[in-house]
């Protein structure tokens, strides 16, 4: 197998792992020995490429949800003000507080993790696997 073919198969393995396909199934379908497929899957560059694909998919999903976030927030806020039931108003207002607390904690954690990754990448270099 040429290096180009090997790289192409590794890229296909990355795509399969990223969406949760079992390695053994991928190996059988792609006529690669299970042992080889598992060895490739343990490669730090393959792992990094899988993580990158998953982050990209997650970022896309977050973008889609962000587009709907304002409408959902307005609906909850409207319930908090206009619902006839006091318990519905209370629940809506609690949802606003708990969601904002969770979102702000997540945003802070993500910012800190990004800063740590940037520092580590500057020291060691980014994982260089084409995914």
C-alpha positions in Angstrom: 0.0 0.0 0.0 1.4 3.4 -1.0 1.8 6.2 1.6 -1.0 8.1 -0.2 -3.4 5.1 0.0 -2.5 4.6 3.7 -3.1 8.3 4.4 -6.5 8.2 2.6 -7.5 5.1 4.6 -6.5 6.8 7.8 -8.6 9.8 6.9 -11.6 7.5 6.3 -10.9 5.9 9.6 -10.8 9.3 11.3 -14.2 10.1 9.8 -15.7 6.8 10.9 -14.4 7.1 14.5 -15.6 10.7 14.7 -19.2 9.6 14.1 -19.0 6.6 16.4 -18.5 3.7 13.9 -16.9 0.7 15.5 -13.3 0.3 14.4 -13.8 -3.5 13.8 -16.7 -2.8 11.4 -14.7 -0.1 9.6 -11.8 -2.4 9.2 -13.9 -5.2 7.7 -15.7 -2.8 5.3 -12.4 -1.3 4.2 -10.4 -4.5 4.0 -7.9 -3.4 6.6 -6.8 -5.9 9.3 -8.4 -5.1 12.7 -5.0 -5.0 14.3 -3.9 -2.3 11.8 -7.1 -0.3 12.2 -6.7 -0.4 16.0 -3.1 0.6 15.8 -4.0 3.5 13.5 -6.8 4.5 15.9 -4.3 4.7 18.8 -2.0 7.1 16.8 -2.0 10.5 18.5 -2.3 12.2 15.2 -5.4 10.1 14.4 -6.8 10.9 17.8 -6.2 14.6 17.3 -7.9 14.5 13.9 -10.9 12.7 15.4 -11.1 15.3 18.2 -10.8 18.1 15.6 -13.7 16.7 13.5 -15.9 16.3 16.5 -15.1 19.9 17.6 -16.0 21.1 14.2 -19.3 19.3 14.2 -20.1 20.5 17.7 -19.2 24.1 16.7 -21.6 23.8 13.7 -24.4 22.5 16.0 -23.8 25.3 18.5 -24.1 27.7 15.6 -27.4 26.3 14.5 -28.7 26.4 18.1 -27.4 29.9 18.6 -29.5 31.1 15.7 -32.6 29.9 17.6 -31.4 31.0 21.0 -32.9 34.5 21.0 -36.3 33.3 20.1 -36.2 30.7 22.9 -34.9 33.2 25.4 -37.7 35.6 24.5 -40.3 32.9 24.8 -39.0 32.0 28.3 -38.9 35.7 29.3 -42.4 36.2 28.0 -43.6 33.3 30.1 -41.9 34.8 33.1 -43.8 38.0 32.7 -47.1 37.1 31.1 -48.1 33.6 32.2 -51.3 33.5 34.1 -50.0 30.8 36.4 -47.7 31.9 39.2 -45.9 28.6 39.1 -45.3 28.9 35.4 -43.9 32.4 35.8 -41.6 31.2 38.7 -40.4 28.2 36.6 -39.6 30.4 33.6 -37.7 32.9 35.7 -35.8 30.1 37.4 -34.9 28.7 34.0 -33.5 32.0 33.0 -31.2 32.1 36.1 -30.1 28.5 35.9 -29.4 28.7 32.2 -27.4 31.9 32.5 -25.3 30.5 35.3 -24.6 27.3 33.4 -23.8 29.1 30.2 -21.5 31.6 31.8 -19.6 28.8 33.7 -19.2 26.9 30.4 -18.0 30.0 28.5 -15.4 30.8 31.2 -14.2 27.2 31.2 -14.0 27.1 27.4 -12.0 30.4 27.3 -9.6 29.0 29.9 -9.2 25.7 28.0 -8.5 27.6 24.7 -5.8 29.6 26.4 -4.2 26.5 27.8 -4.3 24.8 24.4 -2.7 27.8 22.8 0.1 27.8 25.4 0.7 24.1 24.9 0.6 24.3 21.1 3.1 27.1 21.2 5.4 25.0 23.3 5.0 21.6 21.5 3.5 22.5 18.1 0.0 21.6 16.9 -0.9 18.1 16.1 -0.2 17.9 12.3 -2.5 15.3 10.9 -4.6 16.1 7.9 -8.2 15.3 8.9 
